[in-house]
């Protein structure tokens, strides 16, 4: 299990490339790492029979082609994406040879949060999680620095309600 960039870094380092992460903010940093991957001689025992991509909506086509270099000839790929969770402004990856299944059901969000999302963002989906949830609170602030105190107060309230640190995100 890895991120795309984590996989690139791991393989490059295993192939002897010394990656200077102090330069990660420099333009072309990841392009250089990817170029080394494309040029690498990938041993058969380093190839995978299966690839599962989660959050495919944030992938780009070039990444898929690079990852295919690490797959066996008959490898299976499972591609999961949720357009409602898009974080990056990328073009959708074309996967014409894939069997597809589309579902708009939301099993993740409790009812109170799902209702808030639908009403606030004008997003439509089938609500499938029957848990009521704790409700939704909206906090506003004038200065960005006020966010720290708002979050601290919310954490304190959640701890009073019995939540442990590892249950709070």
C-alpha positions as CSV (number, residue, x, y, z in Angstrom):
1,X,0.0,0.0,0.0
2,X,1.5,3.3,-1.0
3,X,0.8,6.7,-2.7
4,X,1.9,7.2,-6.3
5,X,4.8,9.4,-5.3
6,X,5.7,7.1,-2.4
7,X,5.9,4.2,-4.8
8,X,8.0,6.2,-7.2
9,X,10.4,7.2,-4.4
10,X,10.6,3.6,-3.0
11,X,11.4,2.1,-6.4
12,X,13.9,4.8,-7.3
13,X,15.8,4.4,-4.0
14,X,15.7,0.6,-4.4
15,X,17.3,1.0,-7.8
16,X,20.1,3.1,-6.3
17,X,18.9,6.6,-7.0
18,X,19.7,8.9,-4.2
19,X,16.7,11.2,-3.9
20,X,17.4,14.6,-2.3
21,X,14.0,15.4,-0.7
22,X,15.4,18.8,0.3
23,X,14.7,19.7,-3.4
24,X,11.1,18.5,-3.5
25,X,9.8,22.0,-3.9
26,X,11.9,22.6,-7.0
27,X,10.2,22.5,-10.3
28,X,10.8,19.1,-12.1
29,X,11.6,17.2,-8.9
30,X,9.1,14.4,-9.5
31,X,9.6,14.5,-13.3
32,X,13.2,13.5,-12.7
33,X,12.2,10.7,-10.4
34,X,9.6,9.5,-13.0
35,X,12.1,9.7,-15.8
36,X,14.4,7.3,-13.8
37,X,11.5,4.9,-13.4
38,X,10.7,4.9,-17.1
39,X,14.3,4.3,-17.9
40,X,14.8,1.6,-15.3
41,X,15.3,-2.1,-16.1
42,X,12.5,-3.7,-14.1
43,X,13.2,-7.3,-13.2
44,X,10.4,-9.8,-13.6
45,X,10.3,-10.6,-9.9
46,X,9.7,-6.9,-9.2
47,X,6.5,-6.8,-11.3
48,X,3.1,-7.1,-9.7
49,X,0.1,-9.3,-10.7
50,X,-2.4,-6.9,-9.2
51,X,-2.8,-3.2,-8.9
52,X,-5.6,-1.5,-7.0
53,X,-5.9,2.2,-7.4
54,X,-8.0,4.1,-4.9
55,X,-8.9,7.7,-5.4
56,X,-8.4,7.3,-9.2
57,X,-10.2,10.6,-9.7
58,X,-7.0,12.3,-8.6
59,X,-4.7,10.3,-10.9
60,X,-3.4,11.4,-14.3
61,X,-2.9,9.3,-17.4
62,X,0.9,9.4,-17.2
63,X,0.9,7.9,-13.8
64,X,-1.1,4.9,-15.0
65,X,1.3,4.3,-17.9
66,X,4.3,4.4,-15.5
67,X,2.6,2.0,-13.1
68,X,1.8,-0.4,-15.9
69,X,5.6,-0.7,-16.4
70,X,5.6,-2.5,-13.0
71,X,2.8,-5.0,-13.9
72,X,3.0,-8.5,-15.3
73,X,1.6,-9.1,-18.8
74,X,-1.7,-10.4,-17.5
75,X,-2.0,-8.2,-14.4
76,X,-5.4,-7.3,-13.1
77,X,-6.2,-3.7,-12.2
78,X,-9.0,-2.5,-10.0
79,X,-9.7,1.2,-10.4
80,X,-11.8,3.0,-7.7
81,X,-12.8,6.6,-7.9
82,X,-15.3,9.0,-6.4
83,X,-15.8,12.2,-8.3
84,X,-17.4,13.8,-5.2
85,X,-14.0,13.5,-3.5
86,X,-11.8,15.1,-6.2
87,X,-8.8,17.0,-4.7
88,X,-6.7,17.6,-7.8
89,X,-7.7,19.4,-10.9
90,X,-6.8,16.6,-13.3
91,X,-8.5,15.3,-16.5
92,X,-10.3,12.0,-16.0
93,X,-8.1,9.0,-16.9
94,X,-9.4,7.2,-20.0
95,X,-9.8,3.5,-19.3
96,X,-11.6,2.2,-22.3
97,X,-10.8,-1.5,-21.8
98,X,-12.1,-1.5,-18.2
99,X,-15.5,-2.9,-17.1
100,X,-17.2,-0.1,-15.2
101,X,-19.8,0.1,-12.5
102,X,-21.2,3.4,-11.4
103,X,-22.9,4.0,-8.0
104,X,-24.1,7.1,-6.4
105,X,-24.8,5.6,-3.0
106,X,-23.1,7.1,0.0
107,X,-22.4,4.6,2.8
108,X,-19.8,6.8,4.5
109,X,-21.6,9.8,5.8
110,X,-24.1,9.7,8.6
111,X,-27.6,11.1,7.9
112,X,-27.0,14.5,9.5
113,X,-23.8,15.1,7.5
114,X,-25.3,13.7,4.3
115,X,-28.3,16.1,4.6
116,X,-26.0,19.0,5.2
117,X,-23.9,18.1,2.2
118,X,-26.9,17.8,-0.1
119,X,-28.4,21.1,1.1
120,X,-25.3,23.1,1.2
121,X,-23.4,21.9,-1.8
122,X,-26.3,21.0,-4.0
123,X,-24.9,17.5,-4.5
124,X,-27.2,14.6,-5.1
125,X,-26.6,11.0,-4.0
126,X,-28.4,8.1,-2.5
127,X,-28.0,8.1,1.3
128,X,-27.3,4.6,2.5
129,X,-25.8,5.1,6.0
130,X,-28.6,4.9,8.5
131,X,-26.6,6.2,11.5
132,X,-27.9,9.6,12.6
133,X,-24.5,11.2,13.3
134,X,-23.8,13.9,15.7
135,X,-25.1,16.8,13.6
136,X,-23.3,19.5,11.8
137,X,-21.8,22.6,13.4
138,X,-20.6,25.5,11.3
139,X,-18.1,28.0,12.8
140,X,-17.2,31.3,11.2
141,X,-14.2,33.5,11.9
142,X,-12.8,36.9,10.8
143,X,-9.1,36.1,11.0
144,X,-7.5,32.8,9.9
145,X,-5.7,32.6,13.3
146,X,-9.1,32.2,15.0
147,X,-9.3,28.7,13.5
148,X,-6.8,27.4,16.1
149,X,-9.1,28.3,19.0
150,X,-12.2,27.0,17.3
151,X,-10.5,23.6,16.7
152,X,-9.2,23.5,20.3
153,X,-12.7,24.2,21.6
154,X,-14.2,21.4,19.4
155,X,-11.6,18.9,20.5
156,X,-12.3,19.8,24.1
157,X,-16.1,19.4,23.5
158,X,-15.6,16.0,21.8
159,X,-13.3,14.8,24.7
160,X,-16.0,15.8,27.2
161,X,-18.5,13.8,25.2
162,X,-16.3,10.7,25.7
163,X,-14.2,10.5,22.4
164,X,-10.6,9.4,22.7
165,X,-7.8,11.3,20.8
166,X,-7.6,8.5,18.2
167,X,-11.3,8.9,17.4
168,X,-11.0,12.6,16.5
169,X,-10.0,13.8,13.0
